[in-house]
């Protein structure tokens, strides 16, 4: 296991799980793997999601994922 992926709100519903291990070297590789595993429903949600790698916002597909790290998948939240 390289990283732990944690899903929140709509991403959790689309993936059907709260968290899972993943083996990917970059954020882009991880996104590809998650879509291959969970399908089109999660793919649609991921287009609007933010990602935190060990608590730090990550936007670029080339962001490296640290071994043993955590990636949080956060869909947009409504509220005020």
Backbone bond lengths (Angstrom), bond angles and torsions (degrees), N, CA, C in turn:
res aa  C-N    CA-C-N  psi(-1)  N-CA   C-N-CA  omega(-1)  CA-C   N-CA-C  phi
1 X - - - 1.459 - - 1.516 108.94 -
2 X 1.298 116.05 128.44 1.453 121.49 179.24 1.527 111.56 -93.01
3 X 1.335 117.90 -52.06 1.461 122.36 179.87 1.526 110.08 -135.85
4 X 1.321 115.02 162.15 1.458 121.30 172.23 1.519 107.12 -106.27
5 X 1.320 116.07 126.98 1.464 121.97 178.38 1.523 107.46 -100.66
6 X 1.334 116.21 126.12 1.459 121.47 177.82 1.512 108.77 -115.47
7 X 1.333 115.51 129.61 1.460 122.06 -177.69 1.522 109.88 -104.03
8 X 1.328 116.05 143.31 1.450 121.46 179.12 1.530 110.21 -127.49
9 X 1.328 115.45 148.12 1.475 124.35 173.89 1.527 112.06 49.14
10 X 1.339 117.95 -123.53 1.463 122.13 -176.28 1.513 113.49 -62.61
11 X 1.324 117.70 -29.35 1.467 120.44 176.89 1.527 109.61 -67.50
12 X 1.313 116.91 -38.31 1.466 121.10 177.05 1.523 110.22 -63.39
13 X 1.321 116.35 -43.60 1.467 119.98 179.16 1.529 111.09 -63.93
14 X 1.329 117.60 -40.83 1.464 121.02 -178.63 1.523 112.23 -69.78
15 X 1.340 116.91 -36.66 1.464 120.67 179.68 1.528 111.13 -79.91
16 X 1.320 116.34 -28.02 1.456 120.48 -178.98 1.520 114.27 81.10
17 X 1.328 116.66 8.92 1.465 121.96 178.84 1.528 109.49 -146.05
18 X 1.328 116.07 162.88 1.456 120.60 178.94 1.518 112.66 -87.07
19 X 1.322 116.52 -37.78 1.460 119.82 179.06 1.514 110.08 -158.27
20 X 1.337 114.73 160.59 1.458 120.43 179.55 1.516 109.69 -159.60
21 X 1.322 117.00 156.10 1.461 120.33 173.67 1.525 109.76 -79.41
22 X 1.314 116.11 151.87 1.469 121.14 176.21 1.519 108.34 -146.12
23 X 1.305 115.43 152.65 1.456 121.66 179.21 1.518 108.20 -121.92
24 X 1.334 116.34 95.88 1.460 121.82 -178.91 1.517 108.49 -145.44
25 X 1.323 116.07 148.03 1.453 120.58 -178.40 1.517 114.52 -90.04
26 X 1.350 116.56 -26.70 1.465 120.76 -179.06 1.524 109.44 -134.81
27 X 1.315 115.30 166.97 1.458 120.21 177.69 1.519 110.83 -62.08
28 X 1.317 118.05 -38.46 1.465 121.70 178.38 1.524 111.98 -62.92
29 X 1.331 116.49 -43.66 1.468 120.36 177.48 1.521 110.52 -62.65
30 X 1.326 116.31 -38.50 1.458 120.56 179.52 1.521 110.64 -64.35
31 X 1.323 117.49 -46.28 1.467 120.46 179.24 1.528 110.89 -58.25
32 X 1.319 117.17 -44.20 1.464 121.56 178.72 1.524 110.76 -60.56
33 X 1.318 116.40 -43.54 1.461 121.32 179.90 1.531 111.20 -64.73
34 X 1.333 117.02 -42.28 1.464 120.41 -178.68 1.521 111.55 -64.85
35 X 1.327 116.75 -40.67 1.466 120.57 178.04 1.527 110.14 -65.73
36 X 1.326 117.25 -41.72 1.468 120.69 178.77 1.527 110.94 -62.80
37 X 1.307 116.77 -34.72 1.461 121.31 -178.43 1.527 112.64 -79.65
38 X 1.340 117.11 -42.33 1.464 120.80 -170.37 1.526 114.97 -109.22
39 X 1.317 118.18 -12.34 1.453 121.00 172.02 1.518 117.24 89.02
40 X 1.329 113.10 -168.51 1.460 123.17 -171.25 1.529 113.38 -62.62
41 X 1.311 117.29 -35.65 1.471 119.36 -178.84 1.527 110.70 -61.03
42 X 1.327 116.83 -46.43 1.464 119.31 178.25 1.527 110.31 -69.25
43 X 1.311 117.92 -35.96 1.460 120.82 178.86 1.524 111.12 -56.54
44 X 1.337 117.30 -44.00 1.470 120.94 178.66 1.530 110.95 -62.10
45 X 1.312 116.44 -41.92 1.467 120.25 -179.36 1.531 110.66 -67.18
46 X 1.323 117.18 -40.52 1.465 120.68 -176.86 1.525 112.86 -61.60
47 X 1.324 117.90 -27.00 1.462 119.86 -179.58 1.528 111.89 -63.84
48 X 1.325 117.66 -23.01 1.462 121.49 -179.74 1.524 113.05 -106.09
49 X 1.319 117.54 -2.13 1.467 121.44 -173.59 1.527 112.99 -82.29
50 X 1.326 113.56 154.78 1.460 122.63 167.57 1.524 106.79 -103.61
51 X 1.319 115.37 154.11 1.461 120.62 -179.98 1.515 109.22 -125.26
52 X 1.327 115.29 137.79 1.461 121.44 172.42 1.518 107.54 -116.13
53 X 1.319 116.21 127.00 1.467 121.54 176.14 1.517 106.43 -107.15
54 X 1.322 116.31 111.65 1.465 122.18 -174.44 1.527 111.17 51.08
55 X 1.338 115.93 40.78 1.457 121.61 175.04 1.517 115.58 85.53
56 X 1.332 118.08 0.20 1.464 122.04 -178.41 1.525 108.88 -111.62
57 X 1.340 116.48 130.86 1.458 120.95 179.91 1.525 110.62 -57.56
58 X 1.337 115.64 134.60 1.461 122.04 179.62 1.522 108.64 -131.38
59 X 1.325 116.87 126.34 1.458 120.78 -178.24 1.515 112.68 -117.06
60 X 1.296 117.90 -33.15 1.458 122.11 -175.29 1.526 111.41 -78.22
61 X 1.318 115.91 138.57 1.469 121.71 178.65 1.527 112.06 -61.84
62 X 1.337 116.80 -22.87 1.463 121.68 -175.88 1.526 113.77 -88.05
63 X 1.329 117.59 0.54 1.466 120.61 179.95 1.518 108.85 -59.95
64 X 1.341 117.90 123.96 1.465 119.88 179.22 1.525 110.86 -73.04
65 X 1.321 115.95 145.86 1.466 121.63 177.74 1.523 108.51 -102.54
66 X 1.327 117.10 123.05 1.456 120.32 -177.72 1.530 111.51 -75.22
67 X 1.308 116.52 139.12 1.461 120.92 177.24 1.523 109.63 -57.11
68 X 1.324 115.72 131.54 1.454 121.04 -179.78 1.518 113.78 79.92
69 X 1.330 117.29 5.36 1.458 121.27 -178.29 1.513 113.26 -81.24
70 X 1.325 114.57 -179.95 1.458 122.29 179.38 1.519 109.14 -125.20
71 X 1.336 116.05 135.84 1.464 121.87 174.89 1.528 107.14 -118.19
72 X 1.324 116.24 118.60 1.459 122.06 176.99 1.532 108.58 -95.40
73 X 1.333 116.31 131.72 1.461 122.71 179.25 1.523 106.79 -107.11
74 X 1.344 115.65 111.12 1.456 121.35 -172.14 1.527 111.04 -119.19
75 X 1.324 117.76 110.83 1.456 119.46 173.55 1.521 109.77 -73.61
76 X 1.338 118.19 165.03 1.460 119.38 177.79 1.529 110.98 -60.77
77 X 1.300 116.20 142.24 1.460 121.58 178.92 1.511 108.96 -110.43
78 X 1.305 116.81 139.98 1.463 121.59 175.38 1.511 108.79 -95.30
79 X 1.277 116.20 156.41 1.460 119.44 177.54 1.507 110.17 149.64
80 X 1.291 114.33 179.72 1.448 117.12 -178.47 1.475 112.72 -156.18
